[in-house]
Every structure is written in C-alpha cells, then in structure tokens.
C-alpha cells in the first residue's frame, strides 16, 4: 500500500475488520448477543425437523424412485450385500434442504435485530466521529433481508442437483453462503450511518471487500461449531469494515447535508470511556 492509503482499502481493510471484530466479540455484551441468533437457529431447526422431516423425506423418496441411476446403484449395492443407498441418500438430502433454511433465518435475525446492537456497541467506541445520517434504516434492512433470503432459497434449491457432481457441493455451498453474508450484512452495516448517496457510493467502491468478507465467512461456515458464533461475529466484521470505509470516505470528502433529513448538521456520538 502506498503511504497515506486509507486503512479500509483492499485486503488491509478486510484484515483490519476481522481483527477488530475479534476484539469486539470478546466484550460481555457481544458474547450475550450470541444467544439470540443461536436460539432462533436452534428453535427453527427443531420446528423444521418436527413438521417438515416426514413430508420432505416422503417426497424425496417418491422422487428418488424415479431416478434410474439411483435405482441401478441401489440395486447393485443390495445385490452384493452392502447397503441400500436410498436409506442414506434421503436423510442426507433432507438435511441439506432443511438446515440451510434455519441457518439463513439465523443470519436474517442477526442482520435485522443483532446488527443494531452491534452498531450501538462499536459505533461510539471505535467510530465516534461517524455521525448517523441514514434514513428508513429498519425498512431498508427488513426488505434487504427478505429478498436475500428468497434469492438464497431459490438459488440453493435450483443448484441442488449439481451437488452430485464433485466438488460442486463444496463450491456451491461456499458461493451461496458468501452471497448471503455479503448481500445481507453489508447493507445493515452502513444503513444507520450512511446517507442513501453515501451508501450507494460505498457499495460501489468496496464491493470486492464486502464479497471477500462474505467468502471468508462462508468458508468458516463449513465448520459446524462456528455456527454458534458466526452470525454475530460476521455482523461485527461487516460493521467494522463498513464504518471504517465510511469514516475514511468522509475524511476525504465531507458529506453533503441532506435537506430531507431534518437538521443538516450531523452530530457525532460521544466516545464511550
């Protein structure tokens, strides 16, 4: 990086966001915030398994009965005295369908409900000079969560047959979760502080950085133990990256007051000791 390059630019900005998020995650309030998305995911998974497991497995069994390749392989395995592939294939497919639904619900909860807690925690402490100039934050955040969940579910379902082709199962899982993390959390990270014009500019300038963070989170998401901390930790990473980028942008070019937002003089939050 040339001297004077803002901290938020490129890989340096992404690495800084992950390091700052790790420090913030150790705060008691952020550790307590882990409970909300974890409980949502846990309860959601139980409900989906309770109400959706039987009809889904029955439907998958009916569909698998029409797959000639599966029937031929199953008949061969049974004939040589091994096992029936259908006994394993149907439950695995059901888990592949149901678990991501509970996971995306947990991420949406982190985006809509946990991100404001994250911003109230790190904003005054780490970015006291970044004033809140966003408008209609709740509406924007909720609508963004809805369309991202819909796109994720549709894309996941349509590309599910490709999982039979190695190594597409891993690649598609990483891609769709990178999409979910980056598209869901990048808006919520800056919607409270950035004006609509600033938000559009930030997303254009730092699109690669947001996608890089989403990709790293998607890779971490492959490890089941990480599911407990990842919704909140990923929110912290995106919040640090977004607010840091907004701070650098305003330092280089002060924001233009929005006459529709009321008082044109933004007031920065006081630092928290």
Secondary structure, DSSP 8 states (H G I E B T S, - for coil): --TT--TTSHHHHHHHHHHHHHHHHTSHHHHHHHHHHHHHHHHHHHHHHHHHHHHHHHHHHHHHTT-HHHHHHHHHHHHTTS--HHHHHHHHHHHHHHHHHHHHHHHHHIIIIIHHHHHHHHHHHH-TT------SHHHHHHHHHHHHHHHHHHHHHHHGGGGGSTTHHHHHHHHHHHHHHHHHHHHHHHTTTS-HHHHHHHHHHTHHHHHHHHHHHHHHTTSGGGHHHHHHHHHHHHHHHHHHHHHHHHHHS-----GGGS-SS--------
